[in-house]
Amino acid sequence: MSVLNTFQLQGKLALITGSSAGIGLALARALGEAGAHVIVNGRNHPKVASAAQSLKTEGLKVSESVFDVTDSKAVADAVNDIETRLGAIDILINNAGMQIRNPLHEFADEDWHTLMRTNLDSVYYVGKTVAQKMIARGQGKIINICSVQSELGRPGIAPYTASKGAVKMLTKGMAIDWGQFGINVNGLGPGYFKTELNQKLVDDPQFSSWLVGRTPSRRWGDVQDLGGAAVFLASDASRFVNGHILYVDGGVTATL
């Protein structure tokens, strides 16, 4: 097999959580373009259906699965349904996440719990449920979406930073426990990307100017920049990469 062929995903079934918009949708598109049958997920049925249809019009093989990643029973039911309807999940990308900004001393307790359920608990619930299926088959690829905030802090986002730091370490723990079963678990750490989640920052000239000056590549990230890294981690090209966090950040984590 040539090295280029190891990047192909034909015949693979990939579940991407939180993939009806933004980074998740871009990752679904990238894996679909590499040949995978992708499953678009979210909690909003019309939004999921719209995203799936947009990918289908591009000629990609797409299915939908609407469920709440923060509900462990809903996750179990959904994964069982997917494997019954569509077959074995070969690739999981835990992408679902959210941001709540506020100084830590003013942060509401319920907001803390909401953020942790979405950013951290979901990775545990979906990751464990899918891994149990993969373990029985002796193979699988899991990619957890981390962040430059897995390494670096910023004012007003301490809880988000805590959640993404935890996702980084959970990724390493998953790799340690599940590597023996033929499962590769890695993290993908986006820097600052132009998405709905960051729109206020994109629209803030002062912040945008600071960020571009702070980033060695001297620009915001575009979601398409994540596609190649995701395909690499999802494919046989990364078969001996395990417990690694691949930062796609234009160099932000490389410089002070």
Buried (B, 14 or more C-beta within 10 A) or exposed (E): EEEEEEBBBEEBBBBBBBBBBBBBBBBBBBBBBBBBBBBBBBBEEEBBBEBBEBBBEEEBEBBBBBBBBBBBEBBBEBBEEBBEEBEBBBBBBBBBBBBBBBEEEEBEEEBBEBBBBBBBBBBBBBBBBBBEBBBEEEEBBBBBBBBBBBBBEEEBBBBBBBBBBBBBEBBBEBBEBBEEBEBBBBBBBBBBBBBEBBEEBBEEEEBBEEBBEBBEEEBBBEBEBBBEBBBBBBBBBBEEBBBBBBBBBBEBBEEE
